[in-house]
């Protein structure tokens, strides 16, 4: 994963604003926030988005594109003179954020690590943009969260494996938004306690890891470990979720897992899913709360 946009984790918390007045000209470098602004009746405030902003379909065709999340055209963004640029400490590079800030632009650095923090993010949108008309929508998502969390706490969670990359296999631990989505929806992440080790050979169990004080390790993101198929089998997941992003897992991956000696293969609980359900904090949380619990219910084939 790339360096974070902020040296320290800075989540959008309630009643804090990066601007003095409600922004009217906004550049979003975060696909999930682009969708969130449209869902909360604020899409008209956007003046530019990234190449990876794809939702809502059909609503973005008129907006200029300013490059990818990892390589935005900062000169183009500065020339647009936005009131606010929305970035993510998960998706955007720190050096790009610093370039935009040095040009005098106001930045909102987002990066919720849980569904609860995502609810705070949505309330912050209402406050920062001074647009209470969509408060009922946010309350609806909040109620869905409360209901789903209560339901999941009443049952034994199922053991879940969800990769985010292949060659090597990569997944996430408990310090991520994706982990919390699984937790709230009734899943137990089988690699919750697994930290990323350096170098790659150490992560794959083929070498000793570098010590924590090694300059090649200090400050590196450890939330996304690389794992082997043997580790996955040893973890014995009862459900395997294969997202279509950031890596586009398909039937070939489903067939591979179906051939492993794991409970998920024996019960047919291997599912291809919309990856945004796990990795897009924002209003997409509503879809995660709707679509993932049925796949994680005990003794359910999904």
VENLINVEN-V550065 format. One record per helix or strand of 2 or more residues. SS is the DSSP state (a for helix, b for strand). FROM is the first residue (numbers start at 1). LEN is the number of residues. Records with the same first field share a line. If there is no record, write none. Layout:
SS=FROM-LEN  FROM-LEN
This chain:
b=26-3  46-4  64-2  84-5  107-4  158-6  169-2  187-3  226-2  239-5  270-4
a=31-9  43-3  74-7  94-9  115-14  132-22  177-8  200-4  229-7  251-8  263-5  276-4  285-7  293-4
